[in-house]
Amino acid sequence: MNRTILIASSVFIISYVLTFLFRNLAIRRKVLDIPNERSSHSLPTPKGGGVAIVLSWYFGISILFALHLISGDLYYALMSGILLAVVSLIDDLINLKPYIRLIFQIFSAAIALFFLKGFSPITFSEFGISSLVLFSPIAIIGIVWFVNLFNFLDGIDGYASLESSTVAMALYFLTGNIACVVLIFCILGFLSWNWPKAKIFMGDVGSTQLGFILVVFGIYFHNKVEVSIIHWVMLTSLFWFDATLTLFRRWRNGEKLTQAHKKHAYQRIVQSGFSHQKTIIMSFIINIIIIGLVFISKTYMYLLIPAFIINMLLLYGVTKVIDKKVPFK
């Protein structure tokens, strides 16, 4: 316990101080997020603060690995995200072509899956689905999609930070893995500066990395039979449900999918008059309900499918309420 407190407090301090330093550097170098038609902020804001999360994170998990507190397969799978972090940072600075980002995202996903030794069978009671040929490509696609949707949903102050730390908290209580604690405190150091009204944004380097870390956690814990991938899907559903449903609705409307927009549910909540702070607090409350469903269905596995259905109905119901306030045009 003493080592956990020491490591957690260390990465928090590193993340907090680095965020402060990178904020000042971003202001001097004019590395700013300029508001556009997709933005939910009105003033130019320093970006790239996610570097603080990335550096404190890799420092923290390296200490854990050196002390034999996390396994080698998890450590090396997470370390494969360094390539993703570098490419995302470059993209924050000079705006890379989408296909370049995609190539490196696929490469990072493939390396992570290699160290994770693939994706274990999905089982429902005595019924299982297993195919290495089938699930490996699907897992890589899933990793890349989750990385990008996390980037899509990083649009208001504190939203991605609070979501990822909440999911990490739930995973810690489910698994007891100390890497989840390290992630939480790396994020909290940054969130101290990112809480509404944000003094700095994490940028792609932060949002893509958080998405990558969480999906690696999901596959690792699923493979170790600590948390079913279905439970992980539920824990992260607030983000992927919004991103996926919005993409589908835009496709159905015949919209150009690469065009910037403000149609995600969280963006329309803000447009309806909610502040960023009220919006993320509401998202936290929804997440607590979902975490409750996860814990119940993990204790009573026969309730897994009903809990998943309730989870989806909850998010769909929230979306319909938002539709009434700000219609999806």
Secondary structure as GFF3:
##gff-version 3
##sequence-region A 1 329
A	DSSP	alpha_helix	2	29	.	.	.	ID=ss1
A	DSSP	beta_strand	32	33	.	.	.	ID=ss2
A	DSSP	beta_strand	45	46	.	.	.	ID=ss3
A	DSSP	alpha_helix	50	66	.	.	.	ID=ss4
A	DSSP	alpha_helix	72	79	.	.	.	ID=ss5
A	DSSP	alpha_helix	81	94	.	.	.	ID=ss6
A	DSSP	alpha_helix	98	115	.	.	.	ID=ss7
A	DSSP	beta_strand	122	124	.	.	.	ID=ss8
A	DSSP	beta_strand	127	129	.	.	.	ID=ss9
A	DSSP	alpha_helix	132	152	.	.	.	ID=ss10
A	DSSP	alpha_helix	159	175	.	.	.	ID=ss11
A	DSSP	alpha_helix	178	194	.	.	.	ID=ss12
A	DSSP	alpha_helix	203	223	.	.	.	ID=ss13
A	DSSP	alpha_helix	229	235	.	.	.	ID=ss14
A	DSSP	alpha_helix	237	252	.	.	.	ID=ss15
A	DSSP	alpha_helix	265	271	.	.	.	ID=ss16
A	DSSP	alpha_helix	276	299	.	.	.	ID=ss17
A	DSSP	three_ten_helix	301	303	.	.	.	ID=ss18
A	DSSP	alpha_helix	304	325	.	.	.	ID=ss19
###
